[in-house]
Amino acid sequence: MFADLNQTNCSSCTCSAGNRIFRVSFMIALILAILLGNSVILAVFLGTKQLRTPQGYLKASLAVADLALGILVVPFSVYGEMTLLFTNSSSPHGATQVLAVGSWHPCYLVGPVFAGCTLVSISTIFLLTLERSIAILKPLHKESVITRKRTLLLILLSWVSSFFLAMSPIIFSKGGIVVEYNHCSRMCNYALAPASPSHVWQILLLFPAFDFSLLGGTLIINALSLTTIHQYTRRRKLLSGADQENLSFSDIKAAKTIGTLTIAFTASFTPIAVFVVGDVLGYKWCTFSFFAFWILASNSCCNVLIYSVCDQRFREGARQLYVTLRSWCCCRSSR
């Protein structure tokens, strides 16, 4: 989400036609993986009655945020790469002019969407962790505290606040921060405008500060939940039947699944934080910025793999969905 205008000099990165074709192929494959994986997630969690729970709605919200990247953000990078390939544009300002639609640049839509969906993902993972921690630490209060209405309200709040924060650099910098297509990352990034005051960077630093505060809290809550699960597992033979029912096997598996989600997202987001800190300190890492941003984008197709491995209910829902689609296709072909 961050870049310096001086950083986007293409001489610091390889812009040959072969590399661009490889990048376009990777981006197209990523689009297909994001669309397919998250469509399956939405179909399973919203189409299976047993999974339409507060946890299921949160996972569906996470899938919608990932789908937005596959529908808008990554396709625009493909469009930008293809356009620059055919126009043979090699300067950052040339890229801005080529991709602009009249006096308006699509990056002013794509950039905030990427930033907003990233923030939605972080806040949703935090809410998932909070929901599981209540189920693990306070199982008797789970039904009264975690309600469908409260969950939907929190989902709405996370989307509104995330996109407000994503738009805040443009709104509050008064022209000091712009959004441009960056030659290094191959994405629409926030950038410091020419001749803008240095303190404008403080607005951009709100992103990593917010992200790591939320991720740090998420990791701590996950650690508490997993510690409780570990202690329960060690003494499960000594627990009474009622206690065993309170802390169910499905609650334990769900907590482990969300812990895996948290670790995967933290690992994919960390390179971005390293890049931002390095950029503020004056380091120009063109190649590293490409890998940092696209590692984060690639995380959008990983959740379906995590659910498939860790969540038995998701596997059963996906199997049921497959059987239903197969039956429908057979009926259509027999007509």
C-alpha positions as CSV (number, residue, x, y, z in Angstrom):
1,M,0.0,0.0,0.0
2,F,3.0,2.3,0.2
3,A,5.5,3.5,-2.3
4,D,7.7,6.5,-3.0
5,L,7.5,8.2,-6.3
6,N,11.3,8.1,-6.7
7,Q,11.2,4.3,-6.0
8,T,9.3,3.4,-9.1
9,N,12.2,3.8,-11.4
10,C,12.1,0.8,-13.7
11,S,15.9,0.7,-14.0
12,S,16.0,-0.9,-10.5
13,C,13.9,-3.8,-11.6
14,T,13.7,-6.0,-14.7
15,C,11.0,-5.0,-17.1
16,S,11.7,-7.3,-20.1
17,A,8.8,-8.7,-22.1
18,G,9.5,-12.2,-20.9
19,N,9.3,-11.2,-17.2
20,R,6.0,-9.3,-17.9
21,I,4.5,-12.4,-19.6
22,F,5.5,-14.5,-16.7
23,R,4.0,-12.0,-14.2
24,V,0.8,-11.8,-16.2
25,S,0.5,-15.7,-16.2
26,F,1.0,-15.7,-12.5
27,M,-1.6,-13.0,-12.0
28,I,-4.2,-14.8,-14.1
29,A,-3.6,-18.1,-12.2
30,L,-4.0,-16.2,-9.0
31,I,-7.3,-14.6,-10.1
32,L,-8.7,-18.0,-10.9
33,A,-7.5,-19.5,-7.6
34,I,-9.0,-16.6,-5.6
35,L,-12.3,-16.7,-7.5
36,L,-12.7,-20.4,-7.3
37,G,-11.5,-20.9,-3.7
38,N,-13.6,-18.1,-2.2
39,S,-16.7,-18.9,-4.2
40,V,-16.6,-22.4,-2.7
41,I,-16.2,-20.8,0.8
42,L,-19.2,-18.6,0.3
43,A,-21.3,-21.5,-1.2
44,V,-20.4,-23.8,1.7
45,F,-20.8,-21.4,4.6
46,L,-23.9,-19.6,3.3
47,G,-25.5,-22.5,1.5
48,T,-25.2,-25.1,4.3
49,K,-27.8,-24.4,7.0
50,Q,-25.7,-26.0,9.8
51,L,-22.8,-23.6,9.0
52,R,-24.9,-20.4,9.0
53,T,-23.5,-19.5,12.4
54,P,-21.7,-16.3,13.7
55,Q,-18.4,-18.0,12.9
56,G,-19.7,-18.9,9.4
57,Y,-20.8,-15.3,8.7
58,L,-17.4,-14.1,9.7
59,K,-15.6,-16.5,7.4
60,A,-18.0,-15.5,4.6
61,S,-17.1,-11.8,5.2
62,L,-13.4,-12.8,5.0
63,A,-14.1,-14.6,1.7
64,V,-15.9,-11.5,0.3
65,A,-12.9,-9.3,1.1
66,D,-10.6,-11.8,-0.7
67,L,-13.0,-12.0,-3.7
68,A,-12.8,-8.2,-4.1
69,L,-9.1,-8.6,-4.7
70,G,-9.7,-11.3,-7.3
71,I,-12.4,-9.3,-9.0
72,L,-10.9,-5.8,-9.0
73,V,-7.3,-5.5,-7.7
74,V,-5.5,-8.3,-9.4
75,P,-7.3,-7.9,-12.7
76,F,-6.3,-4.3,-12.8
77,S,-2.7,-5.3,-12.3
78,V,-3.1,-7.7,-15.3
79,Y,-4.6,-4.8,-17.3
80,G,-1.7,-2.5,-16.3
81,E,1.0,-5.1,-17.1
82,M,-0.6,-5.9,-20.5
83,T,-1.0,-2.2,-21.4
84,L,2.6,-1.4,-20.5
85,L,3.8,-4.4,-22.4
86,F,2.1,-3.3,-25.6
87,T,2.9,0.4,-25.2
88,N,6.5,-0.4,-24.1
89,S,6.2,2.3,-21.4
90,S,9.1,2.2,-19.0
91,S,8.8,5.3,-16.9
92,P,6.6,5.6,-13.8
93,H,5.0,8.8,-15.0
94,G,4.4,7.2,-18.4
95,A,2.6,4.4,-16.7
96,T,0.3,6.8,-14.9
97,Q,-0.6,8.6,-18.1
98,V,-1.1,5.4,-20.1
99,L,-3.4,3.8,-17.5
100,A,-5.4,7.0,-16.8
101,V,-8.9,7.4,-18.0
102,G,-9.0,11.0,-19.0
103,S,-8.1,13.1,-16.0
104,W,-9.0,10.3,-13.5
105,H,-6.8,7.3,-12.7
106,P,-8.4,3.9,-11.7
107,C,-5.8,3.5,-9.0
108,Y,-7.8,6.0,-6.9
109,L,-10.4,3.2,-6.7
110,V,-8.2,0.1,-6.9
111,G,-5.7,1.3,-4.2
112,P,-8.2,2.0,-1.5
113,V,-10.0,-1.3,-2.3
114,F,-6.8,-3.2,-1.8
115,A,-6.0,-1.4,1.4
116,G,-9.6,-1.6,2.7
117,C,-9.9,-5.3,2.0
118,T,-6.6,-6.0,3.7
119,L,-7.8,-4.1,6.8
120,V,-11.2,-6.0,6.6
121,S,-9.2,-9.3,6.6
122,I,-7.2,-8.3,9.7
123,S,-10.3,-7.1,11.6
124,T,-12.3,-10.2,10.6
125,I,-9.6,-12.5,11.8
126,F,-9.5,-10.6,15.0
127,L,-13.3,-11.0,15.4
128,L,-13.0,-14.8,14.6
129,T,-10.3,-15.1,17.3
130,L,-12.5,-13.2,19.8
131,E,-15.5,-15.4,19.0
132,R,-13.5,-18.6,19.5
133,S,-11.8,-17.3,22.7
134,I,-15.3,-16.8,24.2
135,A,-16.3,-20.3,23.1
136,I,-13.2,-21.8,24.7
137,L,-12.7,-19.6,27.8
138,K,-16.4,-19.0,28.6
139,P,-18.3,-21.9,27.1
140,L,-21.4,-21.5,29.3
141,H,-21.8,-17.9,28.0
142,K,-21.2,-18.6,24.4
143,E,-24.8,-18.7,23.2
144,S,-25.8,-15.5,25.1
145,V,-22.7,-13.4,24.1
146,I,-22.2,-14.6,20.5
147,T,-25.4,-13.9,18.7
148,R,-26.1,-13.6,15.0
149,K,-27.3,-10.0,15.2
150,R,-24.2,-8.9,17.1
151,T,-22.0,-10.7,14.6
152,L,-23.6,-9.1,11.6
153,L,-23.3,-5.7,13.3
154,L,-19.6,-6.2,14.0
155,I,-19.1,-7.3,10.4
156,L,-20.7,-4.1,9.1
157,L,-18.6,-2.0,11.5
158,S,-15.4,-3.7,10.4
159,W,-16.1,-2.9,6.7
160,V,-17.1,0.7,7.3
161,S,-14.1,1.5,9.7
162,S,-11.6,-0.4,7.4
163,F,-12.5,1.5,4.3
164,F,-12.6,4.8,6.2
165,L,-9.1,4.1,7.4
166,A,-8.1,3.1,3.8
167,M,-9.4,6.5,2.5
168,S,-7.9,8.6,5.3
169,P,-4.5,9.2,3.7
170,I,-6.2,10.7,0.6
171,I,-8.7,12.7,2.7
172,F,-6.5,14.1,5.4
173,S,-3.2,14.6,3.5
174,K,-4.7,17.4,1.4
175,G,-3.0,16.3,-1.7
176,G,0.2,15.2,0.0
177,I,-0.5,11.5,-0.7
178,V,-1.5,10.2,-4.1
179,V,-2.3,6.7,-5.5
180,E,-0.3,5.5,-8.5
181,Y,0.5,2.3,-10.4
182,N,3.9,1.3,-9.1
183,H,6.3,-0.3,-11.5
184,C,8.0,-2.3,-8.8
185,S,5.0,-3.9,-7.0
186,R,2.8,-4.0,-10.1
187,M,0.0,-2.6,-8.0
188,C,-1.8,0.6,-7.1
189,N,0.1,2.0,-4.1
190,Y,-0.1,5.1,-1.9
191,A,2.8,7.4,-2.6
192,L,4.2,10.6,-1.3
193,A,3.4,13.4,-3.7
194,P,6.2,15.6,-5.0
195,A,7.1,18.5,-2.7
196,S,4.8,17.3,0.0
197,P,5.9,17.9,3.7
198,S,7.8,15.0,5.3
199,H,5.3,14.8,8.2
200,V,2.7,13.4,5.7
201,W,4.4,10.0,6.2
202,Q,2.9,9.9,9.7
203,I,-0.5,9.4,8.1
204,L,0.7,6.4,6.2
205,L,2.2,4.9,9.3
206,L,-1.3,4.6,10.7
207,F,-1.6,1.5,8.5
208,P,1.2,-0.6,10.0
209,A,0.4,0.7,13.5
210,F,-3.2,-0.4,13.3
211,D,-2.4,-3.6,11.5
212,F,0.2,-4.8,14.0
213,S,-1.8,-3.7,17.0
214,L,-4.7,-5.8,15.8
215,L,-2.5,-8.7,14.8
216,G,-0.6,-8.6,18.1
217,G,-3.9,-8.7,20.0
218,T,-5.1,-11.5,17.8
219,L,-1.9,-13.6,18.5
220,I,-2.2,-13.0,22.2
221,I,-5.9,-14.1,22.3
222,N,-5.0,-17.1,20.2
223,A,-2.2,-18.1,22.6
224,L,-4.6,-17.9,25.5
225,S,-7.2,-20.1,23.7
226,L,-4.7,-22.7,22.6
227,T,-3.1,-22.8,26.1
228,T,-6.6,-23.5,27.5
229,I,-7.1,-26.2,25.0
230,H,-3.7,-27.7,25.8
231,Q,-4.5,-27.8,29.5
232,Y,-8.0,-29.3,28.8
233,T,-6.4,-32.0,26.7
234,R,-4.0,-33.0,29.4
235,R,-6.6,-33.4,32.1
236,R,-9.6,-34.5,29.9
237,K,-9.7,-37.9,31.5
238,L,-10.3,-36.3,34.9
239,L,-13.1,-34.0,33.7
240,S,-16.7,-34.7,34.3
241,G,-19.1,-35.4,31.5
242,A,-20.7,-32.0,31.8
243,D,-17.4,-30.2,31.4
244,Q,-16.6,-32.3,28.4
245,E,-19.8,-31.2,26.7
246,N,-19.1,-27.5,27.5
247,L,-15.8,-27.6,25.7
248,S,-16.7,-29.6,22.5
249,F,-14.4,-31.1,20.0
250,S,-15.8,-28.8,17.3
251,D,-14.9,-25.7,19.4
252,I,-11.4,-27.0,19.8
253,K,-10.9,-27.7,16.1
254,A,-12.4,-24.3,15.2
255,A,-9.9,-22.5,17.5
256,K,-7.0,-24.4,15.9
257,T,-8.3,-23.5,12.4
258,I,-8.5,-19.8,13.3
259,G,-5.1,-20.0,14.9
260,T,-3.7,-21.3,11.6
261,L,-5.5,-18.5,9.7
262,T,-3.9,-16.0,12.0
263,I,-0.4,-17.4,11.5
264,A,-0.8,-17.6,7.7
265,F,-2.0,-14.0,7.5
266,T,0.7,-12.7,9.8
267,A,3.4,-14.4,7.8
268,S,2.0,-12.9,4.5
269,F,1.6,-9.4,6.0
270,T,5.1,-9.2,7.7
271,P,7.0,-8.6,4.4
272,I,4.8,-5.5,3.8
273,A,5.7,-4.1,7.2
274,V,9.4,-4.7,6.6
275,F,9.1,-2.9,3.3
276,V,7.3,0.1,4.8
277,V,9.9,0.5,7.5
278,G,12.7,0.2,5.0
279,D,11.0,2.7,2.7
280,V,10.7,5.2,5.5
281,L,14.3,4.8,6.3
282,G,15.3,5.5,2.7
283,Y,15.9,2.0,1.3
284,K,14.7,1.4,-2.2
285,W,13.8,-2.3,-2.5
286,C,12.1,-2.7,-5.9
287,T,12.3,-6.5,-6.3
288,F,11.4,-7.0,-2.6
289,S,8.3,-4.8,-2.9
290,F,7.0,-7.0,-5.7
291,F,7.3,-10.2,-3.6
292,A,6.0,-8.4,-0.5
293,F,2.8,-7.2,-2.1
294,W,2.1,-10.4,-4.1
295,I,2.7,-12.7,-1.1
296,L,0.0,-10.7,0.7
297,A,-2.3,-10.9,-2.4
298,S,-1.6,-14.7,-2.7
299,N,-2.9,-15.2,0.9
300,S,-6.4,-14.5,-0.5
301,C,-6.6,-18.0,-2.1
302,C,-5.1,-19.9,0.9
303,N,-8.1,-19.9,3.3
304,V,-9.9,-22.6,1.3
305,L,-6.9,-24.8,1.7
306,I,-6.8,-24.2,5.5
307,Y,-10.5,-25.0,5.9
308,S,-10.1,-28.1,3.8
309,V,-7.3,-29.4,5.9
310,C,-8.5,-28.3,9.4
311,D,-12.2,-28.0,9.3
312,Q,-14.2,-31.2,9.0
313,R,-17.6,-29.4,8.8
314,F,-16.3,-27.4,5.8
315,R,-15.1,-30.6,4.1
316,E,-18.5,-32.2,4.6
317,G,-20.2,-29.0,3.3
318,A,-17.9,-29.0,0.2
319,R,-18.6,-32.6,-0.4
320,Q,-22.3,-32.1,-0.2
321,L,-22.0,-29.1,-2.6
322,Y,-20.1,-31.2,-5.0
323,V,-22.7,-34.0,-4.9
324,T,-25.5,-31.4,-5.4
325,L,-23.7,-29.8,-8.4
326,R,-23.0,-33.2,-9.9
327,S,-26.6,-34.3,-9.6
328,W,-27.8,-31.1,-11.2
329,C,-25.3,-31.5,-14.1
330,C,-26.4,-35.1,-14.6
331,C,-30.1,-34.0,-14.7
332,R,-29.3,-31.3,-17.2
333,S,-27.3,-33.6,-19.5
334,S,-30.1,-36.3,-19.4
335,R,-32.7,-33.9,-20.8
